[in-house]
Structure formats: structure tokens, C-alpha cells
Amino acid sequence: MAVKTLDDLLGEGVSGRRVLVRADLNVPLDGEKITDDGRVRAALPTIRALAEAGARVIVTAHLGRPKGAPDPAYSLRPVAARLGELLGTEVPLAGDVVGDQAKAAVSALGDGDVVLLENVRFDPRETSKSESERAQLARELAELTGGNGAFVSDGFGVVHRKQASVYDVARVLPPYAGGLVLAELDVLKTLTGDPQRPYAVVLGGSKVSDKLAVIEALLPKVDRLLVGGGMCFTFLAAQGHGVGSSLLETDMVDTCKRLLADAGDKLMLPTDVVVADAFSADAATRTVPITGIEDGWMGLDVGPETVAAFGAAIREARTLFWNGPMGVFEMAPFAEGTRGVATAIAESDAFSVVGGGDSAAAVRQLGLPEDGFSHISTGGGASLEYLEGKDLPGVAVLSEEQ
């Protein structure tokens, strides 16, 4: 059975119908202030298309990891305000997930109106391991849409999760894939199909263990694998280098030795790093070769020689995938590695994909031109699991016979 799409739903007619949209609005907050609204903006086209066609749009989403109970720190209130600003209309926030306040807010919807339900993870059934508990929440979400409702899955950042508002609800309501999910899958199919070569992958972030599966899946397929970020120090230790107080997964050193042996010259590691005497923007810093990391000093960024070498490999590539910063880019003294590598990718003529998460945040925080990249993903974890060859439950369920 083929996946039905948003266009199919619009073709059937949605005027006056209630449509539940699972969006990914998991934005970073500083108090009540959204520091990066990229995911909100990415959700706009699907929500706007439905509203303009006269649908009564019910948006459900999560924020952070509350412990299955209401928590003001994780309220979607700032997101509702920003969504309303971007849509040019008020978007009320229902005070609960599927309770009396949600029912009242949904009942008040007119054609073309949009309401945002409170953080779906305030309900413990959303992430429950119990299928029956998740199914009950899914039924209650579906009941909000009435007799002729529909479900649009447009939160790509959560499609790798078997959760009530992602997976189970698609078994209760007629499901459709939103434009964002379709665009993300199209890009990932390009990367896993027959990409133009040379194909280079740039991986950063803190831990090898977080990226091990994707490294093993990609190594046979890529021409270059460039490794930076905190994870590079476990590889450097595997080569016999001292890494001082840098982040080190000692239980992964032997695995890194095996990966280095398997990769040959495909795998590029830093040749110099920026070290500091404390994890602080005010710490003393110096740039040293990888052979010169002293005890008590920690590597917090790749150095300029590495940026130049990585940049040369990036310029040769015809296809690029980048996931994970090169250093602690949130602190100015350790942002230049990420800035340099990201700039090389942005200036490349290659088909370039930024794999969501911290990489997407870095692009915006460092003021890099978003149009310099072919695609900026909204789903870091989902992108990586797809590249690992895993099934994405929230996508697979869209093509199930209901």
C-alpha cells in the first residue's frame, strides 16, 4: 500500500474537517525565549496549506523530556505564540493534551483556524512501553477530530519513535505524510541510493557510542569520513595519542582501533586541536598538534590546520552529509572549527545535507547562510537511523493497511 500524502488529503477536501497534525516543535528555549525557531518555520507549510484549505487544524507536539506530567518549564506556550506570529493569526494553546481544555479549544475552532495542544509528553501514555496505554491516548487524540478526521504526520524528528502521537494514532485515523516528512525522506533516499561521488560525511558530536552504528553503516559507502568533535579523542587514543582531560570513552578504544583498520585512508582525524585548562569560555586556551595534548588540558575544538585539511576534502566532494559540531561551538573560543567546516560545506557546489540537531543549530547560531546548504534536516536522530538502515516506525505505519 502506497503512502498517502498531504496533497492527496487536500484533493479529497478538508474544508470544515478537523485534521490532527503531528509536528516537531521541539525548539531550544532560554526561559520563555525560543533561541532557534527553525523547527517552527519548517512546520509552517503543512499547517498553512491545511488552514488555507479550510481545515480546522489541531497541532500536537512535544518539547523536551518532561517526566510524563505537566511541567511549566516544558510548556508549549512560547511555541504557540511564535507559531501564531509566523502564521499571522492567533494560535491558542490548549491547557492540556486530551482533557476538557483540549476538547473546548477544539470545539471553538472555525474553518481555517489552528490550535496547539499542550506538550503531548505531559501525558505518560505518549512514551509508554505498553501498546494498550499508547493506543488509548491515540484514540483520545483521534476523538478530538470527530467523525471525519484525518492525521498528518509531519514531525520528521520523531518518526523513529514508536509513540502514541507518532505511530499509534496513524492506526486509528486515516494517515497522510506531510510535506516535511516527504522532503526529508526524499533527501535521505538520495544519500542512500546512488549519490554523486566523491561522497563525504562529516561527523562530530561528543560520543563515538552515539554514532557507532552510523559509522559502521556509512564506512563501506562513503569515499571520505571526517571525524571531529568530542568523539575524535577516542579515535586519537586508539592511535596511541595522549588526550589529556579530553572526553574519552575508554570502552570504545578497541572499537575505534577496528574502525581505523577497516577504514584505511577513508577516515580523516584532526591533526591539531584547541585545548583549554577548563570547560569554560574564560579558560586559558592554546592550539596544539594532536601529539601535544598535555595532562590537565582538554580538547574543545579542532584547530586551523584540521579545518584546512577537512575543507580540502569537502571541496572535492560532490555529495556531503554533516552531522555534529566540530567543537563546543556554543562558547566563542571553541566555535571556529565548526564555523570553518560549515563554511566550507556551504561554499561547496556539492549536494549538501545538514543532519539536524546541533548541526542545524550551529548553522543558525553562527550566522551562516541557510541557502548555502541543499537541505537542513529537522531530525538528527531520525536521519541517522535512516542512514543506519533502520526502519522508521512513524513512516512505516503510514503505508499499513488500516
Buried (B, 14 or more C-beta within 10 A) or exposed (E): EEBBBBEBBBEEEBEEBBBBBBBBBBBBBEEEEBEBBBBBEBBBBBBBBBBEBBBBBBBBBBBBEBEBEBBEEBBBBBBBBBBBEBBEEEBBBBBBBBBEBBBEBBEEBEEBBBBBBBBBBBBBBBBBEEEEBBBBBBBBBBBBBEEEBBBBBBBBBBBBBBBBBBBBBBBBBBBBBBBBBBBBBEBBEBBBEEBEEBBBBBBBBBBBEBBBBBBBBBBEEBBBBBBBBBBBBBBBBBEEBBBBBBBBBEEBBEBBBEBBEEBEEBBBBBBBBBBBBBEEBEBEBEBBEBEBBEEEBBBBBBBBBBBEBBBEBBBBBBBBBBBBBBBBBBBEBBBBBBBBBBBBBBBBEBBBBBBBBBBBBBBBBBEBEEEBBBBBBBBBBBBBBBBBEBEBBBBBBBEEEE
